[in-house]
Amino acid sequence: MATVTVSQKGWVVIPKEIRQRYGIRPGDKVQFVDYGGSIAILPVPEDPIASGYGMLKGGPSLTKALLEERRRERKLEERKMERWAARKEHS
C-alpha cells in the first residue's frame, strides 16, 4: 500500500507502480469516488462504451428474465379478467 502526502493545494501524486499497473498516463482522467468512509481513484476509460462491452457476458440473460416476468404478469392479468367476467355474469 502506497502512502502519499497531500500538498498545500490538495494535490497528490499517484505512485509510479500504481500508474503503471493501471495504465494511467499524463493527461488521462481519473474519478474520485466516495464510498462513505473510503475514497477510490478510478481511471476513466477513453471509450466507456467499448470498455464495458462484454462485461455481462456469461451471466444470466436479462432479456429472458424480462420475458418471463412479462409472462407471469400477463397470466395474473388474465386471471383477474376471468374473475371479473365471472362476477359480471353472476350479477
Order of alpha helices (4+ residues) and beta strands (2+ residues): alpha-beta-beta-alpha-alpha
